[in-house]
Amino acid sequence: MRNLPIIFGSILAVGIVSSCSYRFYSTGCEKPVPGNLIKYSNIDSSLAETSGLLYLDGDIWTFNDSGGEAALYCFDRGSGSVIRKTIISNATNTDWEDIAMDDNYIYVADVGNNFATRDTLVIYRIQKSGLLSGDPTLNHNGIISLSFDEVVVRNSRGYSSHDCEALFAYGDSLYLFSKNWVDESTSVYVIPSIPGHYHVKHRYRYEARILVTGADLFPGKNQVALVGYRNYLPIVITYGYGDDPGQIECGGKARIYPLRGGRQVEGICFDPEGGIYVSSERSLQKQTLFKLGRSLR
């Protein structure tokens, strides 16, 4: 979501600096650092605030956040053109932030809460078969809602410690990662993927030094990818997990990309081969789809 007026002078100044990595969590093994962000295409202008990515049946799906239409858009990776649009007719887009799937359902997270003005956050559950059918309108199949059983604090500008913008599904659960405006940590919350209301406390917390805005999981590699930014410089984190994808077992390094003009990156997804796509909203640069190059040893 476009949260603040972006001041780009300092970002432009660091644009010539080579990307770097940093350790945010110590583990017993090393994992390759994410590779370069390679531009794939400019995304259609109707998706200026693309906020989450989902790779489904060879296509990438996304949406606009913060008051956009309650609709999912499929776009062509090569051209960025919109191929198909599906309206979720019984949903509201208050602040859609991420999208995830399991074997049967798509989950759309209406969970953005920069200023902690929402007591209850919502995740819409949608039949995957309905989205694949090509119907121009669908109804959601249930609502999962949550509220925090924790103290919420704000920084000097009023931004919250409990904004959440990143989601993936695993087994019978949904994993949410917080975008902590107060100290740039991230907390992991786990809730059932069954419709109902849940009161949550964090399961894990990491000193990530990043405003986390997107997440995805690749079960074939037991790997999680997170995306976000600091000072409007994109950051990608990948880590390995064991029995619980919220627990970092291997990795703990992030890579910072000082791209020219700065980027507010919001979406991330794996393809079936384990490739990673990242999207950025429109700022001084056009809304863009990137793909990560080969990881660095």
C-alpha positions in Angstrom: 0.0 0.0 0.0 1.1 3.5 -0.7 1.7 4.6 2.9 3.8 7.8 2.9 4.9 10.5 0.5 8.2 9.0 -0.8 11.3 11.1 -0.7 13.6 9.8 -3.4 16.7 11.9 -3.2 18.6 9.7 -0.8 17.4 6.6 -2.6 18.7 7.9 -5.9 22.0 8.6 -4.3 22.4 5.0 -3.2 21.3 3.6 -6.6 24.8 3.2 -7.8 25.8 1.1 -4.7 26.0 -2.6 -5.3 23.5 -4.8 -3.6 24.5 -6.3 -0.2 23.2 -8.9 2.2 22.9 -9.0 6.0 22.2 -11.6 8.6 19.1 -11.2 10.6 18.8 -14.6 12.2 21.6 -17.1 13.1 21.1 -20.8 12.2 23.2 -23.9 12.2 23.6 -23.9 8.4 24.2 -21.5 5.5 21.8 -20.9 2.7 22.5 -19.2 -0.6 21.7 -15.5 -0.7 18.9 -14.6 -3.1 20.1 -13.7 -6.6 19.6 -10.5 -8.7 16.2 -8.9 -9.3 15.9 -9.1 -13.0 13.1 -7.1 -14.7 10.6 -9.3 -16.4 7.9 -6.9 -17.6 6.0 -3.7 -16.8 2.6 -4.6 -15.4 -0.6 -3.2 -16.9 -1.4 0.4 -15.8 -4.8 -0.8 -14.3 -2.7 -2.6 -11.6 -0.7 0.4 -10.3 -1.0 -0.9 -6.7 -0.4 -4.5 -7.2 0.1 -5.9 -3.7 0.3 -9.7 -3.8 1.1 -12.4 -6.3 -0.2 -15.9 -6.9 1.2 -18.4 -9.4 -1.7 -20.7 -10.5 -1.9 -23.1 -13.4 0.8 -21.3 -15.4 -0.6 -17.8 -14.8 0.1 -15.0 -12.3 -2.8 -13.4 -10.4 -2.8 -10.1 -8.5 -5.0 -7.3 -7.2 -5.0 -3.7 -6.3 -4.8 -2.8 -2.6 -6.4 -0.2 -0.3 -9.8 0.5 -1.6 -9.4 -1.0 -5.0 -12.1 -3.1 -6.6 -12.8 -6.5 -5.0 -11.3 -8.3 -8.0 -8.5 -10.6 -8.9 -6.6 -10.1 -12.1 -4.6 -12.6 -14.2 -1.9 -11.0 -16.3 0.6 -12.2 -18.8 4.1 -12.4 -17.4 5.8 -11.5 -20.6 3.8 -8.4 -21.6 2.2 -7.5 -18.2 -1.2 -7.3 -20.0 -4.4 -8.3 -18.1 -5.8 -11.6 -19.4 -8.7 -12.1 -17.1 -10.6 -10.4 -14.3 -12.7 -12.1 -11.7 -14.8 -10.0 -9.3 -15.5 -11.4 -5.8 -19.0 -10.1 -5.6 -19.7 -10.6 -1.9 -16.3 -9.2 -0.7 -15.0 -5.7 0.1 -11.5 -4.5 -0.6 -10.8 -2.5 2.5 -7.0 -3.1 2.2 -6.2 -6.3 0.4 -2.5 -7.1 1.0 -1.6 -10.7 0.0 -2.9 -13.9 -1.6 -2.2 -17.6 -0.9 -3.5 -21.0 -1.8 -3.7 -24.6 -0.7 -5.0 -27.7 -2.6 -8.7 -26.5 -2.6 -8.8 -22.8 -1.8 -7.5 -19.3 -2.6 -7.1 -17.0 0.4 -7.2 -13.2 0.0 -5.9 -11.3 3.0 -7.8 -8.1 3.7 -5.5 -7.4 6.6 -3.7 -4.0 6.0 -3.8 -1.9 9.1 -1.0 0.7 9.1 -2.5 2.9 11.8 -4.2 0.1 13.8 -7.6 1.5 13.1 -9.2 -2.0 12.5 -9.9 -4.2 15.4 -10.8 -7.2 13.2 -8.9 -8.3 10.1 -10.4 -10.5 7.4 -9.3 -13.3 5.0 -11.6 -14.4 2.3 -11.6 -18.0 1.2 -12.4 -18.7 -2.4 -12.8 -22.0 -4.3 -9.8 -22.6 -6.4 -11.9 -24.4 -9.0 -14.1 -21.4 -9.4 -11.1 -19.1 -10.2 -9.8 -21.7 -12.7 -13.2 -21.9 -14.4 -12.9 -18.4 -15.9 -16.2 -17.1 -14.3 -16.1 -13.3 -14.4 -17.8 -13.2 -10.9 -17.5 -15.4 -7.9 -18.6 -15.5 -4.3 -16.2 -16.2 -1.5 -16.6 -19.5 0.3 -16.2 -18.2 3.9 -14.5 -15.6 6.0 -11.6 -16.1 8.4 -11.2 -13.2 10.8 -8.7 -12.4 13.5 -7.8 -10.0 16.2 -4.6 -9.6 18.2 -4.4 -10.6 21.9 -1.3 -8.5 22.2 -0.4 -4.9 23.0 -0.4 -2.8 19.9 2.0 0.2 19.9 2.7 3.0 17.4 5.7 4.9 16.3 6.0 8.7 16.4 4.0 9.0 13.1 1.2 6.7 14.3 2.2 3.6 12.3 1.5 0.3 14.0 3.5 -2.6 15.3 0.8 -5.0 14.2 0.2 -4.2 10.5 0.2 -7.5 8.6 0.7 -7.7 4.9 2.2 -11.2 4.2 0.4 -14.5 4.0 1.0 -18.2 2.9 -1.0 -21.4 3.5 0.5 -24.6 4.9 -1.4 -27.7 5.8 -4.5 -26.7 7.6 -3.2 -23.3 8.7 -2.5 -19.8 7.5 0.7 -18.0 8.4 0.8 -14.2 8.6 3.9 -12.1 9.0 3.7 -8.6 10.5 5.0 -5.4 9.0 6.2 -3.8 12.2 6.6 0.0 11.7 8.0 0.5 15.2 11.2 -1.6 15.0 11.1 -3.4 11.6 10.9 -6.8 13.2 8.4 -9.4 11.9 6.2 -11.6 14.0 4.6 -14.8 12.8 0.9 -15.6 13.5 -0.7 -19.0 12.8 -4.4 -19.5 12.4 -6.7 -22.3 11.1 -7.7 -22.0 7.5 -11.3 -22.8 8.5 -13.8 -19.9 8.5 -14.3 -18.5 12.0 -12.9 -15.8 14.3 -9.6 -16.2 16.0 -7.7 -14.4 18.7 -4.0 -14.6 18.1 -0.6 -14.2 19.6 2.7 -14.5 17.8 4.4 -17.8 17.5 7.8 -16.5 16.4 9.5 -13.1 16.2 12.5 -12.1 14.1 14.7 -9.0 14.1 14.4 -8.8 10.3 15.2 -5.1 9.8 12.6 -5.0 7.0 9.0 -3.9 6.5 7.7 -7.3 5.4 5.0 -6.9 2.6 4.7 -10.4 1.0 5.4 -14.1 1.6 5.2 -17.4 -0.2 6.1 -21.0 0.5 7.6 -23.7 -1.8 7.0 -27.1 -0.2 9.2 -28.9 -2.7 12.3 -27.2 -1.3 11.0 -26.6 2.3 11.6 -22.9 1.5 9.9 -19.7 2.4 10.5 -16.4 0.6 9.7 -13.0 2.1 9.8 -9.6 0.4 9.6 -6.1 1.7 11.6 -2.9 1.9 13.7 -0.5 4.0 14.0 3.1 3.0 12.2 2.1 -0.2 14.9 -0.3 -1.2 13.7 -3.8 -2.0 14.7 -6.7 0.2 14.2 -10.4 -0.4 14.7 -13.1 2.3 14.7 -16.8 1.7 15.0 -19.5 4.4 14.6 -23.2 4.9 12.3 -24.8 7.4 11.8 -28.3 9.0 8.4 -29.2 10.4 7.1 -25.7 10.8 7.5 -23.1 8.0 7.3 -20.3 10.5 10.5 -21.5 12.2 13.7 -20.6 10.4 15.9 -23.7 10.4 18.4 -22.8 7.7 19.3 -19.4 6.2 18.8 -16.1 8.0 20.2 -13.8 5.4 18.5 -11.0 3.4 19.6 -9.2 0.2 19.0 -5.5 -0.3 18.6 -4.2 -3.9 19.4 -0.5 -4.4 17.4 -0.2 -7.6 17.4 3.2 -9.3 14.5 5.4 -8.1 13.5 3.1 -5.2 10.7 0.6 -5.3 7.8 -0.3 -3.0 7.8 -4.1 -3.5 4.7 -5.8 -2.3 4.2 -9.2 -4.0 6.1 -12.4 -4.1 5.4 -16.0 -5.4 7.1 -19.2 -6.4 6.5 -20.9 -9.7 6.3 -24.8 -9.8 10.1 -25.0 -10.4 11.0 -22.9 -7.4 11.6 -19.7 -9.4 10.6 -16.5 -7.5 8.7 -13.5 -8.9 8.5 -10.2 -7.2 6.2 -7.2 -8.0 6.5 -3.5 -7.2 3.9 -0.8 -7.1 4.0 2.3 -9.3 6.2 5.1 -7.8 8.7 7.1 -9.8 9.0 3.9 -11.8 6.2 1.9 -13.4 4.6 -1.1 -11.7 7.0 -3.9 -12.5 7.3 -7.7 -12.4 10.8 -9.0 -11.5 12.2 -12.5 -11.4 15.1 -13.5 -9.1 18.2 -14.8 -10.8 20.3 -17.7 -9.5 21.1 -17.5 -5.8 24.5 -16.5 -4.8 26.8 -18.8 -2.8 
